[in-house]
Amino acid sequence: MDVVGVGALNLDLITGASALNGSPVLARLGAHMRLRRPPESGGERMVDEPSVRAGLEWLRDEGVPLTPEPGGSAFNTLHALGRLGRGLRLGYVGVAGRDPLGAAGPLAVLDGLGIDRRLVATDPDRLCGICLSVHDGGERTLLTHTGANTRIAAHVRERFHEIADYLAAARAVHVTSFLDPDGGAALHRLLAEVRRRSPRTLISFDPGHAWSAEPTADVLAMAAMSDYLLVNGREFERLGHVRKGREGVSVVKYPDRVEVHRPGTVERYAHRPLPDGEVEDATGAGDVFAAGLLAALVADRALLGAGVRLGSALAGHKLRHVGTRGHGGFRAIAADFLRPASPAR
């Protein structure tokens, strides 16, 4: 395999910016979901199934249309990689629950793109993860019900050596968060074993908002051991300290630039932020960025700069479209950007 993703499998329910007509809905939505504290704009909050149902009922009553998309951070990255037309061999590790979308769900997308899912467990007795993605005030906020994703720790324990062998044989492994109490510890143990078996396998880690806001010892350990840590500026403030004095690269995303932190140096890649009026949906933009970066790195690790530029271009394209509606343009963008680039220091 070239790239194997390890992460949640969700149903994303997305509110596009144009559907809201500039209305600040997040605080009102949180109140109707009876959350104990208002959701943090631009962050992620774990919620239970009744809260999700209450939120969906309120959005429907308000006439806000929702776009359903199969999702999950690592899934979004593998989905984008599969649309680049680079002939990459891709695989996935996770747990799929009962899918309300049927044939349009995550497993169907993996199969349609030829992404190997031999190590995706299925749990038809539990609902899949549900992620309500709200565009509010120029930021994307996630309200997530974990569903069957909470079985990831058990899945890793039950098939530990098989999964470790599978990941160790890959050129790159991309790991993202699971919002359950035991997932971090299980993944830390798994990645440590992959590193022991195959030091050359590239480990990319995107902890996301939830794991960065309140990092456990296992999350900090994974951030420290990864070859590439993918975070935004706010997350880097919380996790960047674990990289000091260590080899590895931190790729830090800001609205107007990407910074690549290596021991003793910082490279900056500027880009023009989209005006708020052109941003339709920010859900998964960071995951699409990761796809561009990984596509370059598995071709040649010297192409990090090209990967940053490709990732930024893909993310900018994705921001203009709700869900995956713009993914058909990824192949042409990838053909233009997979060449060496010189950073501004």
N, C-alpha and C positions, 0 to 999 in steps of 0.2 A: 504493500500500500504506500501511496505517497503521503496522504494526510488522513488521519483518523480523528474524528471529533468525539469528545466525551462530554455529554451534557444533557439537559432536560429536553423533553419532547412535550410541547405545549400546543394549545389552540390559542392563538393571539386574536383578540377582538379589538380592532383598531378604530379610533376616532380620528379622521383626517382633519387638518386645520380648517379647510374650507367648509366642512360640515358644521363647524361650531360658530362660524360667523363672528369670530373674535370674542365670543362669550367666555369669561373665566369660570369654567365649570368645576375645577378640581375640588375647591373647598365645599361646594354644594354637594358634589358627588360623595365626598368623604362623610358628610353629615348624613346623607341618605343610606350610606352603607353602615352607619353607626360605629365608625372607627373611633377609638378612644382618643386619638390625636390626629390632627389634619395630616394628610399625606404631604411629604416633602417634594416640592416641585423638582423634577429632574431626577428623582430617586426611584427606588423600588421598595414596595411594602408587601409582606406576606399577609394574606387574608384568608379567612375560611370560606367554605362553599356558600353558606347562607349570605355572607356579605357580598360575594360576587353576584349572586342571584338578585339581591336587593339593588345593587348598582346597575345591573343590566335592565331591571324593570324601570328604574328611574330614567335612564338614558332613552329607553324606548318611549316612555311617557312624554319626554321632552322632545321627541322627534329627531333625536341624534342618530344618524345611520352608523352602523358598525360594519367594518370590513373583516370577515373571518379569514385568517391565514394560519396555516401550520407554522409553528415557531419554536422558540427556545434559542438561546444565544449561540451555542455551538451548532445547532441545526441550521440557523440562519447562515452561519459562515460556510458550512458544507453545501447548503443549497446554492449560495452564490458561487462557490468554487465549481460546482457542477454546471453552472451556466456560463462559465468563462470560455469554454471551448478549447481548453488546453490539453485534453486527453489525460487528465489526472486520475489515478486510481484512488478512490475514496472509500472510507468506511466509517461506521458509527457504533458507539456504545452508549446504551441508555435503557430506559424502561418506558414502554408505551402502554397507556391505559385505554379505556373505552373512548372511542373517538366519535363525537357527535357529527363530524363532517363526513364520515364514511370514506368513500373513495378519494376524497380530496384531502385527506389527513396526512400527517407526517410520514407514515409508512409508505403510502402511495407515492409521495414525492420522492422519497429515497429510492423506491423501486424504479420510478420513471426516469431518474437520473443515473441509474446503474450504480448507486451507492450501496456497498455491501452492508447488510444489517444482520449478519449471523449472530452477533452478540448484542442485539437489541432484544431484551426480554419483553414479554407481553403480559398484561394483567387485565383481562376483560371484565373483572369484577369491580374495578375501580375506574373512576373518571380520569381522563388524562389531565395534565396540568392545564390550567386556564390562566391566561394573562390578559388583563384588561389594560390596554395602552391608551392613555389620554394625552392629547396634545393641548397644552394649556400655557399661555403666556410665553410661547416660543420654545417651550421645553416639553420633553416627553416623559411622562410618569407612568410607572408600571405598578399595577395592583395584581398580585399573583397568588393563585391557589395552586399548591404543589401537586395535588392529586397523586397519581401512581408514581411520580418521580421520587416520592419518599422511599421507594423500594430500592434505590440505587445502592445503598450500603449492603443490603442483603444480596443483591445481584452480584456485586463485586466479591463478597465473601464466598458465595456459592460457586463462582466460576473464576476464582482469583488467578490461578496459574494459566488458564486458557486466555483470559483477558490480558494478563501481563505479557504472554508470548505474542499475542496479536499486536499489542501496542509496540513492543520492542522490535518487531519486524517492520514497523512503519518508518518512513523517513521523517515524518513530523506528527506530533500529537498535539491537538488543540483542546484544552480543558477549560470549562466554564462552570459556574456555580450551580449548586443544588441547594434549595432553601429547605433543608431538613437538618435535624440535630446531628445525625451521624454521617452525612455524606462527606464532609470535609475530612474526617479522620480516615474513612475508607479510601478516598482518592489520594490522600497523602501517602498512605502505605503503598497503594498501587503504583504511584509515580516513583516512589523511592525504589521499588523493585524493578520498574522499567529502566530507571537510570543505572541500576546495578547490572542488569542484563545487557543493556545496549547504550553505552555512554554516547554514541554518535547520534542517537535519535533526538531530534530537536523537540523540546517541550515548550509549547506556547501556553501561557496562562492568562486568562481574562477573568478576574474575580468578580467584576460587576459591582454595582452599588452596594448590595446587601452584604456581601462578604467583606467589602472594603470598609464599610461604615463601622462594623463591629467584628473585626477579624479575630478568629480564634488562633491558637498556637499552630494548628494544622494549616490554616490559610496562610499565616505568615511564613511557615516553612515552605509551602508550595511557591509562594511569591519569591522566596530567597533562592530556591533551587532551579527555577525555570530558566531556560535560555532566553526567552523573550517574555517580558511582563507587559501586557497591554492594558493601559488604564487611561482615564481622563485626568485632568489636572487636579481635581478634588480628591480622586482616589489615590493619586501619587503622593499627595500630602500625607495621607494616612498610612501608606505602605512603602513609600520610597526608601525609608530608613533601613529596611531589611536588606537592601541591595548594596549598601555601602561596604566597600572592601571586597566585593565579590565580582567574579566574572559574570557576564550576561548583559543583556540589553533591556532597558526599559523604554518602551515606546509610549509617549505621553501625548494625548490628543487634546488640543485646545480649539476654540472656535476659529482662530485665524492661523493656526500653525500646528505642526507636529514636531515634538522634540524627541530626539533619539539620544538617550543617556547611556554612555559606556563609562567604564572606569576612567576618570580623569578628563573626559571630554563630553561636550554636548553639541549635537548637530541639529540645526533648525531648518525645517521645510515649511515655507510660508504658503498659504493659499487664501483665496478671497472667500470670506464667509458669504453664504447665500443671504440675501435680504429676507426678513421674516415673511414677507409676502410671497416668496417663492418656495418656502418650506411647506410641503403638504403633509409629510409624515416622517418623523425622525426615528420611528421604531426600527431597530436593527441596523441603523446606519453604522454604528461602531462594529457590528458583526460583519457587515459588508467590507468595511475597511480591513478587518482582519483577513478576509478572503484574499484581497489584493496583496497584502503583505506576505501571506503564506505561499501564494502562487509563485511569487518571485523567489522566496527563500528556498523552496524545494527545487527550483531550477538551478539556483546558485546562491549560496549565502552572501556572496559579494554583491548581490543585487538588492540589498536592503533599501537603498535610496530609491530604486525603481519601484520597489514594493510599497514604500510609503506614498509615492506619487500616484501609483495605480490605486492603492486603497483610498486615498483622498478623492480621486476622480470618481471611483465607484460610489463612494459614500455621497458625494455631491449629486450624482445622478439619482441615487436612491431617494434622497431627501425630496425630490420633486414629484415622487409618485407614492401613492398609498400602497402599502404592502409590497407585493412582488410584481406589481404591474409594469415596472420599468426594467425588470431583469433581462428582458430580451435584448437590451442595448449593451449588456456587459461584454459580450464577445468582442464587439468592435472596439470598445474602450480598452480591453486587455491587449488587443493587438497593437494599439498605439503606444502603450506605456511600458511594456516589458522590455526595457532596454536600460543600461546603466544611467544613473543621474548623479550630478555633483551637488552636494548640499552646500548651503551657505553656513559658514561657521560663525 
